Amino acid sequence: MRDTLTRMKKLMHDLGIAARGKQMTRVVELLKGEGKLVCSMAENIVTYHLEVVEETGIAPTSSGLRTIAGCVALLYTDLELQPSLERFTLHLQDGRRLQVFCKRPGWIVATGGIRND
């Protein structure tokens, strides 16, 4: 678990989500579970560990930019998700879904918000 958190912090830094200037970041939601990763040619069962990170300005009450990113592991295969420009749909365990792309091996970033429909 500690390894995952260390890798998550490194990913957030690599993606440019670390604290910058007077802006602060905070994790507003943690998404973990087993889901389904779907693309135009395949559907895979995965485990995921994502953080919804909000970047805020000086005023703590102002809502800021939210980024959803984290790691995903393909189950029932020795393969690892590879970087691609193709968008995938990640179906979360609770029924919600989001559009993602793979930025680094095994790591995904959402291209928008979480959808409930």
Backbone as XML, in Angstrom:
<?xml version="1.0"?>
<chain id="A" units="angstrom">
  <residue number="1" name="MET">
    <atom name="N" x="0.828" y="-1.194" z="0.000"/>
    <atom name="CA" x="0.000" y="0.000" z="0.000"/>
    <atom name="C" x="0.871" y="1.256" z="0.000"/>
  </residue>
  <residue number="2" name="ARG">
    <atom name="N" x="1.913" y="1.262" z="0.823"/>
    <atom name="CA" x="2.806" y="2.417" z="0.897"/>
    <atom name="C" x="3.461" y="2.656" z="-0.457"/>
  </residue>
  <residue number="3" name="ASP">
    <atom name="N" x="3.810" y="1.551" z="-1.134"/>
    <atom name="CA" x="4.406" y="1.632" z="-2.459"/>
    <atom name="C" x="3.450" y="2.317" z="-3.442"/>
  </residue>
  <residue number="4" name="THR">
    <atom name="N" x="2.165" y="1.945" z="-3.375"/>
    <atom name="CA" x="1.158" y="2.528" z="-4.253"/>
    <atom name="C" x="1.025" y="4.020" z="-3.998"/>
  </residue>
  <residue number="5" name="LEU">
    <atom name="N" x="1.009" y="4.431" z="-2.733"/>
    <atom name="CA" x="0.886" y="5.851" z="-2.419"/>
    <atom name="C" x="2.099" y="6.631" z="-2.897"/>
  </residue>
  <residue number="6" name="THR">
    <atom name="N" x="3.279" y="6.060" z="-2.751"/>
    <atom name="CA" x="4.490" y="6.722" z="-3.234"/>
    <atom name="C" x="4.437" y="6.883" z="-4.747"/>
  </residue>
  <residue number="7" name="ARG">
    <atom name="N" x="4.031" y="5.825" z="-5.437"/>
    <atom name="CA" x="3.912" y="5.904" z="-6.897"/>
    <atom name="C" x="2.842" y="6.901" z="-7.301"/>
  </residue>
  <residue number="8" name="MET">
    <atom name="N" x="1.731" y="6.969" z="-6.532"/>
    <atom name="CA" x="0.651" y="7.908" z="-6.834"/>
    <atom name="C" x="1.154" y="9.344" z="-6.720"/>
  </residue>
  <residue number="9" name="LYS">
    <atom name="N" x="1.910" y="9.656" z="-5.660"/>
    <atom name="CA" x="2.445" y="11.009" z="-5.480"/>
    <atom name="C" x="3.405" y="11.365" z="-6.604"/>
  </residue>
  <residue number="10" name="LYS">
    <atom name="N" x="4.231" y="10.400" z="-7.016"/>
    <atom name="CA" x="5.152" y="10.643" z="-8.118"/>
    <atom name="C" x="4.375" y="10.902" z="-9.400"/>
  </residue>
  <residue number="11" name="LEU">
    <atom name="N" x="3.321" y="10.127" z="-9.644"/>
    <atom name="CA" x="2.503" y="10.325" z="-10.834"/>
    <atom name="C" x="1.886" y="11.713" z="-10.821"/>
  </residue>
  <residue number="12" name="MET">
    <atom name="N" x="1.301" y="12.114" z="-9.694"/>
    <atom name="CA" x="0.664" y="13.425" z="-9.612"/>
    <atom name="C" x="1.697" y="14.519" z="-9.900"/>
  </residue>
  <residue number="13" name="HIS">
    <atom name="N" x="2.906" y="14.344" z="-9.384"/>
    <atom name="CA" x="3.960" y="15.320" z="-9.648"/>
    <atom name="C" x="4.319" y="15.323" z="-11.130"/>
  </residue>
  <residue number="14" name="ASP">
    <atom name="N" x="4.465" y="14.129" z="-11.713"/>
    <atom name="CA" x="4.805" y="14.020" z="-13.128"/>
    <atom name="C" x="3.728" y="14.634" z="-14.021"/>
  </residue>
  <residue number="15" name="LEU">
    <atom name="N" x="2.480" y="14.528" z="-13.597"/>
    <atom name="CA" x="1.382" y="15.083" z="-14.384"/>
    <atom name="C" x="1.187" y="16.567" z="-14.117"/>
  </residue>
  <residue number="16" name="GLY">
    <atom name="N" x="1.973" y="17.139" z="-13.219"/>
    <atom name="CA" x="1.886" y="18.571" z="-12.949"/>
    <atom name="C" x="0.783" y="18.935" z="-11.987"/>
  </residue>
  <residue number="17" name="ILE">
    <atom name="N" x="0.452" y="18.033" z="-11.058"/>
    <atom name="CA" x="-0.648" y="18.286" z="-10.133"/>
    <atom name="C" x="-0.123" y="18.652" z="-8.753"/>
  </residue>
  <residue number="18" name="ALA">
    <atom name="N" x="1.175" y="18.694" z="-8.570"/>
    <atom name="CA" x="1.740" y="19.052" z="-7.269"/>
    <atom name="C" x="1.425" y="20.516" z="-6.958"/>
  </residue>
  <residue number="19" name="ALA">
    <atom name="N" x="1.538" y="20.884" z="-5.692"/>
    <atom name="CA" x="1.251" y="22.265" z="-5.285"/>
    <atom name="C" x="2.129" y="23.233" z="-6.065"/>
  </residue>
  <residue number="20" name="ARG">
    <atom name="N" x="1.515" y="24.299" z="-6.574"/>
    <atom name="CA" x="2.230" y="25.283" z="-7.372"/>
    <atom name="C" x="1.926" y="26.665" z="-6.805"/>
  </residue>
  <residue number="21" name="GLY">
    <atom name="N" x="2.974" y="27.403" z="-6.453"/>
    <atom name="CA" x="2.793" y="28.769" z="-5.980"/>
    <atom name="C" x="1.835" y="28.837" z="-4.822"/>
  </residue>
  <residue number="22" name="LYS">
    <atom name="N" x="0.787" y="29.634" z="-4.955"/>
    <atom name="CA" x="-0.199" y="29.817" z="-3.900"/>
    <atom name="C" x="-1.336" y="28.801" z="-4.007"/>
  </residue>
  <residue number="23" name="GLN">
    <atom name="N" x="-1.253" y="27.910" z="-4.980"/>
    <atom name="CA" x="-2.300" y="26.916" z="-5.136"/>
    <atom name="C" x="-1.971" y="25.689" z="-4.301"/>
  </residue>
  <residue number="24" name="MET">
    <atom name="N" x="-3.009" y="25.055" z="-3.791"/>
    <atom name="CA" x="-2.855" y="23.856" z="-2.978"/>
    <atom name="C" x="-3.671" y="22.741" z="-3.614"/>
  </residue>
  <residue number="25" name="THR">
    <atom name="N" x="-3.273" y="21.515" z="-3.335"/>
    <atom name="CA" x="-4.049" y="20.379" z="-3.817"/>
    <atom name="C" x="-4.538" y="19.564" z="-2.634"/>
  </residue>
  <residue number="26" name="ARG">
    <atom name="N" x="-5.681" y="18.913" z="-2.838"/>
    <atom name="CA" x="-6.195" y="18.019" z="-1.805"/>
    <atom name="C" x="-6.967" y="16.897" z="-2.484"/>
  </residue>
  <residue number="27" name="VAL">
    <atom name="N" x="-6.888" y="15.727" z="-1.900"/>
    <atom name="CA" x="-7.633" y="14.581" z="-2.410"/>
    <atom name="C" x="-9.059" y="14.694" z="-1.888"/>
  </residue>
  <residue number="28" name="VAL">
    <atom name="N" x="-10.028" y="14.772" z="-2.805"/>
    <atom name="CA" x="-11.424" y="14.912" z="-2.396"/>
    <atom name="C" x="-12.186" y="13.594" z="-2.459"/>
  </residue>
  <residue number="29" name="GLU">
    <atom name="N" x="-11.639" y="12.616" z="-3.187"/>
    <atom name="CA" x="-12.286" y="11.307" z="-3.258"/>
    <atom name="C" x="-11.251" y="10.269" z="-3.668"/>
  </residue>
  <residue number="30" name="LEU">
    <atom name="N" x="-11.359" y="9.095" z="-3.088"/>
    <atom name="CA" x="-10.500" y="7.972" z="-3.422"/>
    <atom name="C" x="-11.377" y="6.888" z="-4.034"/>
  </residue>
  <residue number="31" name="LEU">
    <atom name="N" x="-11.019" y="6.436" z="-5.211"/>
    <atom name="CA" x="-11.792" y="5.418" z="-5.913"/>
    <atom name="C" x="-10.949" y="4.152" z="-6.026"/>
  </residue>
  <residue number="32" name="LYS">
    <atom name="N" x="-11.416" y="3.069" z="-5.402"/>
    <atom name="CA" x="-10.711" y="1.784" z="-5.454"/>
    <atom name="C" x="-11.723" y="0.697" z="-5.721"/>
  </residue>
  <residue number="33" name="GLY">
    <atom name="N" x="-11.310" y="-0.299" z="-6.461"/>
    <atom name="CA" x="-12.200" y="-1.424" z="-6.666"/>
    <atom name="C" x="-11.856" y="-2.210" z="-7.905"/>
  </residue>
  <residue number="34" name="GLU">
    <atom name="N" x="-12.816" y="-3.016" z="-8.320"/>
    <atom name="CA" x="-12.682" y="-3.818" z="-9.525"/>
    <atom name="C" x="-13.700" y="-3.314" z="-10.520"/>
  </residue>
  <residue number="35" name="GLY">
    <atom name="N" x="-13.278" y="-3.133" z="-11.752"/>
    <atom name="CA" x="-14.180" y="-2.605" z="-12.768"/>
    <atom name="C" x="-13.887" y="-3.190" z="-14.126"/>
  </residue>
  <residue number="36" name="LYS">
    <atom name="N" x="-14.361" y="-2.481" z="-15.144"/>
    <atom name="CA" x="-14.233" y="-2.945" z="-16.515"/>
    <atom name="C" x="-13.663" y="-1.804" z="-17.347"/>
  </residue>
  <residue number="37" name="LEU">
    <atom name="N" x="-12.617" y="-2.086" z="-18.107"/>
    <atom name="CA" x="-12.000" y="-1.108" z="-18.989"/>
    <atom name="C" x="-12.360" y="-1.490" z="-20.414"/>
  </residue>
  <residue number="38" name="VAL">
    <atom name="N" x="-13.077" y="-0.597" z="-21.105"/>
    <atom name="CA" x="-13.614" y="-0.909" z="-22.428"/>
    <atom name="C" x="-13.035" y="0.045" z="-23.466"/>
  </residue>
  <residue number="39" name="CYS">
    <atom name="N" x="-12.603" y="-0.529" z="-24.588"/>
    <atom name="CA" x="-12.184" y="0.281" z="-25.733"/>
    <atom name="C" x="-12.900" y="-0.265" z="-26.963"/>
  </residue>
  <residue number="40" name="SER">
    <atom name="N" x="-12.585" y="0.276" z="-28.115"/>
    <atom name="CA" x="-13.303" y="-0.119" z="-29.331"/>
    <atom name="C" x="-13.107" y="-1.599" z="-29.695"/>
  </residue>
  <residue number="41" name="MET">
    <atom name="N" x="-11.967" y="-2.181" z="-29.281"/>
    <atom name="CA" x="-11.684" y="-3.559" z="-29.688"/>
    <atom name="C" x="-11.688" y="-4.572" z="-28.553"/>
  </residue>
  <residue number="42" name="ALA">
    <atom name="N" x="-11.735" y="-4.136" z="-27.307"/>
    <atom name="CA" x="-11.599" y="-5.098" z="-26.212"/>
    <atom name="C" x="-12.298" y="-4.608" z="-24.945"/>
  </residue>
  <residue number="43" name="GLU">
    <atom name="N" x="-12.488" y="-5.560" z="-24.059"/>
    <atom name="CA" x="-13.068" y="-5.287" z="-22.746"/>
    <atom name="C" x="-12.264" y="-6.109" z="-21.745"/>
  </residue>
  <residue number="44" name="ASN">
    <atom name="N" x="-11.729" y="-5.441" z="-20.707"/>
    <atom name="CA" x="-10.897" y="-6.121" z="-19.721"/>
    <atom name="C" x="-11.395" y="-5.850" z="-18.309"/>
  </residue>
  <residue number="45" name="ILE">
    <atom name="N" x="-11.295" y="-6.861" z="-17.457"/>
    <atom name="CA" x="-11.573" y="-6.698" z="-16.035"/>
    <atom name="C" x="-10.298" y="-6.141" z="-15.404"/>
  </residue>
  <residue number="46" name="VAL">
    <atom name="N" x="-10.447" y="-5.105" z="-14.573"/>
    <atom name="CA" x="-9.283" y="-4.435" z="-13.988"/>
    <atom name="C" x="-9.524" y="-4.140" z="-12.508"/>
  </residue>
  <residue number="47" name="THR">
    <atom name="N" x="-8.444" y="-3.916" z="-11.794"/>
    <atom name="CA" x="-8.532" y="-3.284" z="-10.488"/>
    <atom name="C" x="-8.015" y="-1.862" z="-10.684"/>
  </residue>
  <residue number="48" name="TYR">
    <atom name="N" x="-8.564" y="-0.931" z="-9.920"/>
    <atom name="CA" x="-8.148" y="0.456" z="-10.065"/>
    <atom name="C" x="-7.978" y="1.101" z="-8.701"/>
  </residue>
  <residue number="49" name="HIS">
    <atom name="N" x="-7.122" y="2.100" z="-8.666"/>
    <atom name="CA" x="-6.872" y="2.907" z="-7.469"/>
    <atom name="C" x="-6.658" y="4.329" z="-7.987"/>
  </residue>
  <residue number="50" name="LEU">
    <atom name="N" x="-7.693" y="5.152" z="-7.873"/>
    <atom name="CA" x="-7.666" y="6.501" z="-8.434"/>
    <atom name="C" x="-7.866" y="7.543" z="-7.341"/>
  </residue>
  <residue number="51" name="GLU">
    <atom name="N" x="-7.308" y="8.707" z="-7.554"/>
    <atom name="CA" x="-7.530" y="9.845" z="-6.665"/>
    <atom name="C" x="-8.175" y="10.968" z="-7.453"/>
  </residue>
  <residue number="52" name="VAL">
    <atom name="N" x="-9.206" y="11.565" z="-6.856"/>
    <atom name="CA" x="-9.790" y="12.784" z="-7.397"/>
    <atom name="C" x="-9.112" y="13.910" z="-6.626"/>
  </residue>
  <residue number="53" name="VAL">
    <atom name="N" x="-8.284" y="14.681" z="-7.319"/>
    <atom name="CA" x="-7.484" y="15.724" z="-6.690"/>
    <atom name="C" x="-8.027" y="17.079" z="-7.119"/>
  </residue>
  <residue number="54" name="GLU">
    <atom name="N" x="-8.254" y="17.945" z="-6.144"/>
    <atom name="CA" x="-8.745" y="19.296" z="-6.436"/>
    <atom name="C" x="-7.631" y="20.293" z="-6.185"/>
  </residue>
  <residue number="55" name="GLU">
    <atom name="N" x="-7.438" y="21.167" z="-7.146"/>
    <atom name="CA" x="-6.454" y="22.233" z="-7.031"/>
    <atom name="C" x="-7.205" y="23.515" z="-6.721"/>
  </residue>
  <residue number="56" name="THR">
    <atom name="N" x="-6.892" y="24.137" z="-5.587"/>
    <atom name="CA" x="-7.599" y="25.340" z="-5.169"/>
    <atom name="C" x="-6.643" y="26.510" z="-5.072"/>
  </residue>
  <residue number="57" name="GLY">
    <atom name="N" x="-7.205" y="27.688" z="-5.103"/>
    <atom name="CA" x="-6.411" y="28.906" z="-4.969"/>
    <atom name="C" x="-6.232" y="29.262" z="-3.503"/>
  </residue>
  <residue number="58" name="ILE">
    <atom name="N" x="-6.045" y="30.525" z="-3.240"/>
    <atom name="CA" x="-5.802" y="30.999" z="-1.877"/>
    <atom name="C" x="-7.041" y="30.837" z="-0.999"/>
  </residue>
  <residue number="59" name="ALA">
    <atom name="N" x="-8.224" y="31.142" z="-1.549"/>
    <atom name="CA" x="-9.467" y="31.041" z="-0.772"/>
    <atom name="C" x="-9.859" y="29.572" z="-0.636"/>
  </residue>
  <residue number="60" name="PRO">
    <atom name="N" x="-9.929" y="29.044" z="0.594"/>
    <atom name="CA" x="-10.228" y="27.628" z="0.784"/>
    <atom name="C" x="-11.641" y="27.236" z="0.379"/>
  </residue>
  <residue number="61" name="THR">
    <atom name="N" x="-12.546" y="28.213" z="0.246"/>
    <atom name="CA" x="-13.930" y="27.880" z="-0.103"/>
    <atom name="C" x="-14.156" y="27.835" z="-1.603"/>
  </residue>
  <residue number="62" name="SER">
    <atom name="N" x="-13.217" y="28.340" z="-2.382"/>
    <atom name="CA" x="-13.407" y="28.324" z="-3.833"/>
    <atom name="C" x="-13.074" y="26.943" z="-4.372"/>
  </residue>
  <residue number="63" name="SER">
    <atom name="N" x="-13.961" y="26.444" z="-5.232"/>
    <atom name="CA" x="-13.680" y="25.136" z="-5.821"/>
    <atom name="C" x="-12.746" y="25.337" z="-7.003"/>
  </residue>
  <residue number="64" name="GLY">
    <atom name="N" x="-11.908" y="24.361" z="-7.232"/>
    <atom name="CA" x="-10.921" y="24.510" z="-8.288"/>
    <atom name="C" x="-10.979" y="23.389" z="-9.295"/>
  </residue>
  <residue number="65" name="LEU">
    <atom name="N" x="-9.937" y="23.299" z="-10.052"/>
    <atom name="CA" x="-9.792" y="22.288" z="-11.076"/>
    <atom name="C" x="-9.639" y="20.918" z="-10.424"/>
  </residue>
  <residue number="66" name="ARG">
    <atom name="N" x="-10.359" y="19.935" z="-10.952"/>
    <atom name="CA" x="-10.243" y="18.572" z="-10.429"/>
    <atom name="C" x="-9.605" y="17.667" z="-11.472"/>
  </residue>
  <residue number="67" name="THR">
    <atom name="N" x="-8.704" y="16.834" z="-11.012"/>
    <atom name="CA" x="-8.037" y="15.867" z="-11.869"/>
    <atom name="C" x="-8.255" y="14.485" z="-11.275"/>
  </residue>
  <residue number="68" name="ILE">
    <atom name="N" x="-8.549" y="13.520" z="-12.129"/>
    <atom name="CA" x="-8.725" y="12.140" z="-11.695"/>
    <atom name="C" x="-7.628" y="11.323" z="-12.355"/>
  </residue>
  <residue number="69" name="ALA">
    <atom name="N" x="-6.796" y="10.692" z="-11.545"/>
    <atom name="CA" x="-5.686" y="9.906" z="-12.085"/>
    <atom name="C" x="-5.323" y="8.800" z="-11.106"/>
  </residue>
  <residue number="70" name="GLY">
    <atom name="N" x="-4.662" y="7.772" z="-11.612"/>
    <atom name="CA" x="-4.209" y="6.694" z="-10.754"/>
    <atom name="C" x="-3.761" y="5.487" z="-11.538"/>
  </residue>
  <residue number="71" name="CYS">
    <atom name="N" x="-3.674" y="4.371" z="-10.832"/>
    <atom name="CA" x="-3.166" y="3.155" z="-11.469"/>
    <atom name="C" x="-4.302" y="2.174" z="-11.734"/>
  </residue>
  <residue number="72" name="VAL">
    <atom name="N" x="-4.068" y="1.338" z="-12.736"/>
    <atom name="CA" x="-5.020" y="0.309" z="-13.111"/>
    <atom name="C" x="-4.224" y="-0.940" z="-13.477"/>
  </residue>
  <residue number="73" name="ALA">
    <atom name="N" x="-4.722" y="-2.098" z="-13.063"/>
    <atom name="CA" x="-4.056" y="-3.368" z="-13.376"/>
    <atom name="C" x="-5.054" y="-4.289" z="-14.069"/>
  </residue>
  <residue number="74" name="LEU">
    <atom name="N" x="-4.639" y="-4.833" z="-15.191"/>
    <atom name="CA" x="-5.471" y="-5.793" z="-15.910"/>
    <atom name="C" x="-5.458" y="-7.116" z="-15.161"/>
  </residue>
  <residue number="75" name="LEU">
    <atom name="N" x="-6.635" y="-7.671" z="-14.913"/>
    <atom name="CA" x="-6.729" y="-8.971" z="-14.238"/>
    <atom name="C" x="-6.732" y="-10.091" z="-15.268"/>
  </residue>
  <residue number="76" name="TYR">
    <atom name="N" x="-6.343" y="-11.257" z="-14.843"/>
    <atom name="CA" x="-6.371" y="-12.477" z="-15.649"/>
    <atom name="C" x="-5.435" y="-12.419" z="-16.851"/>
  </residue>
  <residue number="77" name="THR">
    <atom name="N" x="-4.399" y="-11.592" z="-16.781"/>
    <atom name="CA" x="-3.403" y="-11.518" z="-17.842"/>
    <atom name="C" x="-2.096" y="-11.002" z="-17.264"/>
  </residue>
  <residue number="78" name="ASP">
    <atom name="N" x="-1.001" y="-11.327" z="-17.918"/>
    <atom name="CA" x="0.301" y="-10.826" z="-17.488"/>
    <atom name="C" x="0.639" y="-9.493" z="-18.155"/>
  </residue>
  <residue number="79" name="LEU">
    <atom name="N" x="-0.237" y="-9.011" z="-19.021"/>
    <atom name="CA" x="0.005" y="-7.769" z="-19.744"/>
    <atom name="C" x="-0.243" y="-6.555" z="-18.870"/>
  </residue>
  <residue number="80" name="GLU">
    <atom name="N" x="0.364" y="-5.450" z="-19.234"/>
    <atom name="CA" x="0.164" y="-4.176" z="-18.539"/>
    <atom name="C" x="-0.400" y="-3.187" z="-19.543"/>
  </residue>
  <residue number="81" name="LEU">
    <atom name="N" x="-1.335" y="-2.365" z="-19.100"/>
    <atom name="CA" x="-1.906" y="-1.342" z="-19.969"/>
    <atom name="C" x="-0.795" y="-0.413" z="-20.435"/>
  </residue>
  <residue number="82" name="GLN">
    <atom name="N" x="-0.717" y="-0.175" z="-21.743"/>
    <atom name="CA" x="0.354" y="0.625" z="-22.317"/>
    <atom name="C" x="-0.151" y="1.997" z="-22.767"/>
  </residue>
  <residue number="83" name="PRO">
    <atom name="N" x="0.742" y="2.991" z="-22.780"/>
    <atom name="CA" x="0.343" y="4.332" z="-23.221"/>
    <atom name="C" x="-0.279" y="4.307" z="-24.613"/>
  </residue>
  <residue number="84" name="SER">
    <atom name="N" x="-1.313" y="5.104" z="-24.770"/>
    <atom name="CA" x="-2.048" y="5.129" z="-26.027"/>
    <atom name="C" x="-2.826" y="6.431" z="-26.128"/>
  </residue>
  <residue number="85" name="LEU">
    <atom name="N" x="-3.084" y="6.869" z="-27.329"/>
    <atom name="CA" x="-3.929" y="8.040" z="-27.543"/>
    <atom name="C" x="-5.401" y="7.649" z="-27.561"/>
  </residue>
  <residue number="86" name="GLU">
    <atom name="N" x="-5.670" y="6.340" z="-27.606"/>
    <atom name="CA" x="-7.058" y="5.871" z="-27.624"/>
    <atom name="C" x="-7.712" y="6.115" z="-26.262"/>
  </residue>
  <residue number="87" name="ARG">
    <atom name="N" x="-8.952" y="6.543" z="-26.298"/>
    <atom name="CA" x="-9.713" y="6.720" z="-25.055"/>
    <atom name="C" x="-10.398" y="5.419" z="-24.698"/>
  </residue>
  <residue number="88" name="PHE">
    <atom name="N" x="-10.429" y="5.161" z="-23.399"/>
    <atom name="CA" x="-11.112" y="3.999" z="-22.854"/>
    <atom name="C" x="-12.248" y="4.481" z="-21.964"/>
  </residue>
  <residue number="89" name="THR">
    <atom name="N" x="-13.208" y="3.618" z="-21.722"/>
    <atom name="CA" x="-14.232" y="3.892" z="-20.719"/>
    <atom name="C" x="-13.967" y="2.962" z="-19.544"/>
  </residue>
  <residue number="90" name="LEU">
    <atom name="N" x="-13.786" y="3.536" z="-18.370"/>
    <atom name="CA" x="-13.606" y="2.752" z="-17.154"/>
    <atom name="C" x="-14.937" y="2.711" z="-16.422"/>
  </residue>
  <residue number="91" name="HIS">
    <atom name="N" x="-15.490" y="1.518" z="-16.290"/>
    <atom name="CA" x="-16.740" y="1.315" z="-15.550"/>
    <atom name="C" x="-16.354" y="0.974" z="-14.115"/>
  </residue>
  <residue number="92" name="LEU">
    <atom name="N" x="-16.692" y="1.853" z="-13.182"/>
    <atom name="CA" x="-16.332" y="1.657" z="-11.785"/>
    <atom name="C" x="-17.233" y="0.623" z="-11.137"/>
  </residue>
  <residue number="93" name="GLN">
    <atom name="N" x="-16.792" y="0.096" z="-10.020"/>
    <atom name="CA" x="-17.525" y="-0.934" z="-9.288"/>
    <atom name="C" x="-18.912" y="-0.456" z="-8.862"/>
  </residue>
  <residue number="94" name="ASP">
    <atom name="N" x="-19.060" y="0.846" z="-8.577"/>
    <atom name="CA" x="-20.344" y="1.383" z="-8.108"/>
    <atom name="C" x="-21.287" y="1.780" z="-9.243"/>
  </residue>
  <residue number="95" name="GLY">
    <atom name="N" x="-20.907" y="1.482" z="-10.498"/>
    <atom name="CA" x="-21.784" y="1.764" z="-11.629"/>
    <atom name="C" x="-21.457" y="3.055" z="-12.369"/>
  </residue>
  <residue number="96" name="ARG">
    <atom name="N" x="-20.694" y="3.930" z="-11.771"/>
    <atom name="CA" x="-20.302" y="5.158" z="-12.456"/>
    <atom name="C" x="-19.247" y="4.828" z="-13.499"/>
  </residue>
  <residue number="97" name="ARG">
    <atom name="N" x="-18.990" y="5.773" z="-14.394"/>
    <atom name="CA" x="-17.973" y="5.534" z="-15.416"/>
    <atom name="C" x="-17.273" y="6.829" z="-15.775"/>
  </residue>
  <residue number="98" name="LEU">
    <atom name="N" x="-16.096" y="6.685" z="-16.375"/>
    <atom name="CA" x="-15.362" y="7.854" z="-16.819"/>
    <atom name="C" x="-14.506" y="7.507" z="-18.022"/>
  </residue>
  <residue number="99" name="GLN">
    <atom name="N" x="-14.262" y="8.517" z="-18.847"/>
    <atom name="CA" x="-13.397" y="8.385" z="-20.009"/>
    <atom name="C" x="-11.962" y="8.600" z="-19.553"/>
  </residue>
  <residue number="100" name="VAL">
    <atom name="N" x="-11.054" y="7.712" z="-19.955"/>
    <atom name="CA" x="-9.661" y="7.792" z="-19.529"/>
    <atom name="C" x="-8.741" y="7.508" z="-20.708"/>
  </residue>
  <residue number="101" name="PHE">
    <atom name="N" x="-7.473" y="7.867" z="-20.547"/>
    <atom name="CA" x="-6.444" y="7.414" z="-21.461"/>
    <atom name="C" x="-5.232" y="7.019" z="-20.638"/>
  </residue>
  <residue number="102" name="CYS">
    <atom name="N" x="-4.391" y="6.207" z="-21.220"/>
    <atom name="CA" x="-3.208" y="5.699" z="-20.534"/>
    <atom name="C" x="-2.027" y="6.600" z="-20.866"/>
  </residue>
  <residue number="103" name="LYS">
    <atom name="N" x="-1.504" y="7.272" z="-19.847"/>
    <atom name="CA" x="-0.400" y="8.213" z="-20.045"/>
    <atom name="C" x="0.958" y="7.527" z="-19.884"/>
  </residue>
  <residue number="104" name="ARG">
    <atom name="N" x="1.054" y="6.588" z="-18.936"/>
    <atom name="CA" x="2.272" y="5.809" z="-18.676"/>
    <atom name="C" x="1.826" y="4.366" z="-18.447"/>
  </residue>
  <residue number="105" name="PRO">
    <atom name="N" x="2.728" y="3.402" z="-18.604"/>
    <atom name="CA" x="2.310" y="2.003" z="-18.399"/>
    <atom name="C" x="1.607" y="1.795" z="-17.044"/>
  </residue>
  <residue number="106" name="GLY">
    <atom name="N" x="0.358" y="1.310" z="-17.102"/>
    <atom name="CA" x="-0.408" y="1.023" z="-15.895"/>
    <atom name="C" x="-1.053" y="2.223" z="-15.230"/>
  </residue>
  <residue number="107" name="TRP">
    <atom name="N" x="-0.899" y="3.418" z="-15.785"/>
    <atom name="CA" x="-1.439" y="4.639" z="-15.168"/>
    <atom name="C" x="-2.422" y="5.318" z="-16.106"/>
  </residue>
  <residue number="108" name="ILE">
    <atom name="N" x="-3.538" y="5.743" z="-15.550"/>
    <atom name="CA" x="-4.565" y="6.396" z="-16.372"/>
    <atom name="C" x="-4.893" y="7.781" z="-15.831"/>
  </residue>
  <residue number="109" name="VAL">
    <atom name="N" x="-5.414" y="8.613" z="-16.742"/>
    <atom name="CA" x="-5.870" y="9.956" z="-16.414"/>
    <atom name="C" x="-7.230" y="10.134" z="-17.057"/>
  </residue>
  <residue number="110" name="ALA">
    <atom name="N" x="-8.187" y="10.683" z="-16.308"/>
    <atom name="CA" x="-9.517" y="10.915" z="-16.851"/>
    <atom name="C" x="-9.508" y="12.138" z="-17.755"/>
  </residue>
  <residue number="111" name="THR">
    <atom name="N" x="-10.329" y="12.083" z="-18.805"/>
    <atom name="CA" x="-10.432" y="13.204" z="-19.726"/>
    <atom name="C" x="-11.619" y="14.103" z="-19.391"/>
  </residue>
  <residue number="112" name="GLY">
    <atom name="N" x="-12.352" y="13.759" z="-18.374"/>
    <atom name="CA" x="-13.509" y="14.545" z="-17.948"/>
    <atom name="C" x="-13.947" y="14.070" z="-16.571"/>
  </residue>
  <residue number="113" name="GLY">
    <atom name="N" x="-15.175" y="14.383" z="-16.239"/>
    <atom name="CA" x="-15.688" y="13.994" z="-14.931"/>
    <atom name="C" x="-16.285" y="12.609" z="-14.914"/>
  </residue>
  <residue number="114" name="ILE">
    <atom name="N" x="-16.743" y="12.219" z="-13.742"/>
    <atom name="CA" x="-17.380" y="10.919" z="-13.544"/>
    <atom name="C" x="-18.831" y="11.022" z="-13.956"/>
  </residue>
  <residue number="115" name="ARG">
    <atom name="N" x="-19.290" y="10.053" z="-14.734"/>
    <atom name="CA" x="-20.685" y="10.045" z="-15.208"/>
    <atom name="C" x="-21.482" y="8.992" z="-14.459"/>
  </residue>
  <residue number="116" name="ASN">
    <atom name="N" x="-22.718" y="9.317" z="-14.170"/>
    <atom name="CA" x="-23.597" y="8.380" z="-13.464"/>
    <atom name="C" x="-24.543" y="7.634" z="-14.390"/>
  </residue>
  <residue number="117" name="ASP">
    <atom name="N" x="-24.671" y="8.067" z="-15.637"/>
    <atom name="CA" x="-25.654" y="7.431" z="-16.537"/>
    <atom name="C" x="-25.122" y="6.241" z="-17.259"/>
  </residue>
</chain>
